Amino acid sequence: MAVRDARPDAAPSRPDVEVVTAPRRRPALAVLAFAGLLAVEIAPHFLGAYAREILYRFVVGAVLAEAWNVLAGDAGLVSLGTSSAVGLGAYVAVGAMNSSGISIALAIGVAAAAGAALATVASPGLLRLRGLYFTVGTLALAEMLRLIMINADRFGGATGLFLDRDSPRVATLVRIAGALLGIAWGLIYVSGATRLSVSLRAVRDDEDAAAQIGIRAVRLKFLVFVVASALMAAVGALQALKLEAVEPYGMFGLGWSIDTLAMVIIGGLGQRLGAVIGAAVMVLSGEWLANYPQIHLALTGALLIAMTRFAPRGLAALASDAWAGARRAWRRRVRSGDP
């Protein structure tokens, strides 16, 4: 008869479990973000017209990338429907300002509310889908809205709508975009300082397992989807103000979705500075190759393939790893007494 080991110090073996804790606050990162926002608000005073245009494109791209990064990097919702929220926000802002003469700030708020409403209406169907099916569903939503705007005379049809008032100066638009970026960063910082980010990562990694431990996955995905859509719609309103017109082919174009995705993949999916780095790379490279759009598109595709293959965590993670390695090397030299 087999004899069991009855030693009192024999503990049952436990599987290796990765303990996930709430992320630590990073005051240095918060100070850096505040300094960056302050620079965005002040910079238009000292920049020329061309530089202000570049800064505007960068800040707008960073807002879109931050919203998409939370959606895909934190919650695992890979969306190709950025253009649906951007386009809806643009149309709502222009329509509201033309019909009721509301202020710019209120128009952007109404557009953000429209983006949140779109996510609320679409979420019962879209959030039932996972993985590639969710991605295709968001793409279909954007295409559906584009076709509706093209064929609806009430929304100007293929011609679109024109803003009845003059557009604000680019410097003003840069400051508004900076405020939107500050809102996005504030929401990210608050969620990162709580267990909400841990729950989102759990849903991203394994939704079924997260549900088994009591996390309400659908509710969390709905919350992230609504917030991200509201930010994207606010960007659409800002772009409509700049152009003084909206039309379905541009505002609901797939380019919004592809460019936003590329920014996050290049900068780093799930990395806190990934959206900003990716936006800077895309905007500067696009401006550098403005006269060669085909070359820019080919280089962007090659860079995406290279990042996916050799640096899947993006440029932000590469920079962070290089900085950490340099600090470790410096500490070893200090401890060993080497000059």
N, C-alpha and C positions, 0 to 999 in steps of 0.2 A: 504494500500500500504506500502510495506517495505521501510524504510528510511535507506539510506546508511550512514555510519559513515563518516562525512566530516571533522573530526578534522584534522587540518594541521599537528599535530605531530604524526598521525597514519601512521606508515611506513609499507609497505607491508612485509609480512613474507617471509623470505628467507630460503631455505633448508640448512641444515648443510652441509657444503662443506669443505673437507680437503684441505687446501692450501699447495701445494707442492712447495717448494722453492729450489733453487740451494744449494747443500750441502756446508757447511763451509769448508774452508781449515783447515787442521789439521797439523800444522807444527811439533808438537811433534811426530806424526805418521811418518811424512816424515824423521825426524831426526833418529827415531828408525829404519826405513827401511834402511837409509844410513849406520847406524852403523852395521846393520846385514849384508849388502852386503860387507862392509869393512872386517868384521870378516870372511865371506866366502872366500874372496880373500886372506886373511892372514893365515887362519887356516891351510891349507895344509903344511905350513912350520913346524908346531909344532905337527902335528898328525902322527901317525903311519899308516902303510898300511891299516890295518883293519878299523881304524877310518875314513880314507879318503874314503874308499868304502861306508861306512854308510853315510858320508856327501854327497857324490855324489848322492846316491839314494834319499836322502832327498831333495836336491836342484832340481833335475830333477822332482821329484814328486810335489814339490811346483810350478814349472813352469807350469806343466800340470794342476794342480788344479786351479791355478790362471786363466789360459785361460778358463777352463771349468766353473769356477765361474762367469766370466764375461758373458759367453755365456748363462748359465742357470740362474744364480742369478740376473743378471742385465737385460738381454734381454728376459728371459723366454724361451730360446731355449734348452730344455733338450735333449742332444745328447748322443747317444751310438755309435758314429762314431769316437771316439778319435783314435782308432787303424787305421782308414783309413788314417788320416793325418800323424800319426807316421810312419806307414809302408811306405807310399809313400816317405816321407822325407828321410827315411833310404835308400831305393832303389836308389833314385835320387842322394844322396850324394855319395854312393859307386860307382854307375855307372859313375858319373861325374869325380870323382877322378881317377878311373881306366882308363877312356878313354882319358882324357885330362890332367891329372896330376895337377889339380888346387890345391890351398892351402886349408887348413882346414877351414879357415874363409870364403873363397869364396864358398866352398862346402856347408857349413851351410847356407849361404845366398841363394844359388841356391835351396837348399831344402826348405827353407822358402817360396821362390817364387813359388815353385811347390805346396806347401800346399795352398797358396793363390789362385793359378790357379785352383786347384781342387775345392775349395769352390766357385770360380767364375763360373765354369762350372756346378757344381751341384746345385747352388742356385736357378736357375729358376724353377727347379722341386721341390726341397726340401722346399723352403721358401713359396711355395703355400700351404704347409701342416701345420697344427697346432696341438699342444698338442701331444697326443700319436702317431698320424700319422707321425709327424715329427721325433719323436724318432725312430719309426720303420723304417722310410726311411733312417736315418743315419746308422742304424744297417745293413740294406740291402746294402748300399753303401760299407761299410767295408767288408762285406762278398763277394760282387762282385769283389772288388779289390783283395782279397785273392785268389779267384778262378782263376782270370786272371793270377796272378803271378805263381800259381801252374802249370797251363797248358801252359804257354808261355815259350818255350825253350830259347828265347832271354833273359829272366830274370833269367835263371838258373833253372826254373821249381821248383820242390819240394825241391831241394838241395839249391837253392839260389845263392848268389854271395859272393865272398871273396875279401877282400880289398888287393890290391897289395902292400901296404906300411905298415910299422909298425904303430901301434896305439900310439898316444901320451900318456904320463903318466897320471895317474888318477888325480894327482894334477892339471895338465893343463885342464883336462876335467871339474874338479870342478870349476875352474875359468871361463871357458867358460859358464858353466851352471849358474854360478852367474851373468855373464853379461846378459844372457837371462832373468833371474829373475829380474834384474834391469830394463831391457827394459819393461817387463810386468808391474812392479810396476810404472814405469814412465808413461806409457800409462794410467794406472788406475788413477794415481794421477791427470794427466792433464784432463782426462774426468770428474773426480769427482769435479774439480774446475770450471767446466763450466756447462751449462745447458744440455749438452749431457747426463749426467747421469739421469737427471730428465726426459728427453724424453724417455730414455731407460726404466726407471721404469714405465712410463705411457704406453708404448707399452707392457711391461710385464704384467701389471695389467689388461688392457683392450685395445686390439689393435684397435678395432672398434671405441671406444670412442677417442683414441689418434688420429686416422685418421680424426675424425670429427673436432678436434680443430687445424688441420693443420700439424700434425706431420707425416712425411713420414715414416711410419712404415717399409715398405719393404726395403727402402734404409738403415735405421738404422740397421735392422737385417742383411742385406747383409754386412755392414761394420764390425759388430761384428763377424760375421761368418768367414769372410776373415782373420781378424787379429788373431782370436783364432786358426784357421787352420794353419796359418803361424807359430805361436809359437809352436804348437804341432809338425809340420813337422820338425822344427829346433831341437826339442828334439829327434825326430827319427834319425836325422842325427848324433847327439851326441852319441846316443846309438849304432849306427852302427860303429862309430869310436872306441868305447870302445870294442865292440865284435869282430871287424875286419871281420865281416861276417853278412849277412842278409839272412833270409829264411822266407817264407810266413807264416808258422804256428806260429812263435813267434812274428814277427813284426806286423802282422795283427790279432793277437789273441785278443779275447774278454777281456782278462785280463787287457789290457791297459784301456779299457773303464770302466770296473767295478771298478778297483782300483782308478781311477781318480774320479769317481762318489762317491765312499765311502769316499775318503779324504774330499771332499767338504761337504757332508752330515754330517759327524762327526764333522768337524771343524765349519761349519756354512754356509749355502747357503746365498750368498749375503753379508756376513760379510767380512770386509777387512782383518782381520787376520785369517779368517776361513781356507783358503787354507793352510797356513803355519802350523797351529795347526793340521789340519787333516793329512797333510803329515808327521809330526813328529809322530803322534800316529800310523799311518799305518806302517811306516818304522821301528820304534822301536818295535812295537808289532810283526811285521813279523820277525825281527831278533831274538827277544826273543824266539819265537816259531818256529824257522827255522827247528828244527828237528821234529816238529809236525804240518805239513801243514794242516791236516784235522781239528785239534783243532783250529788253527788260522783262518781258513775259517769259522768255526762254531761260534767262538767268534766275528768275524767281522760282520757276519750276525745278531747275537743277539744284538750287539751294534748298528747296523743300525736301527733295529726295535725299540730298546729302545729310541734312539735319535729321531726318527720320532714320537714316541708316547708321550714321556715326555719332550723332549727338541728340538722341531723342528727347532729352530734357531741355534742349534749347541753349541759346547763347547765355542766358542769365545763369543757368546752372554751370556752364563752362567757366564763366567769370567767377562765380562763387567758389568753385572747386580750386581754381588757380589762386585766388586770394587766400583760401584756407591753407593750401600747400605752401604758399610763400610765408604765411605766418608761422606754420609749423617749422619750416626751415630756419626762420629767423630765431625762433625760440630755442632750437637745438644749438644754434651757433652761440647764443647768449649763454646757455647753460654750460657749454664746453669751453667758454672763454675765448673763442676765436674772434678776431676783430671783424 
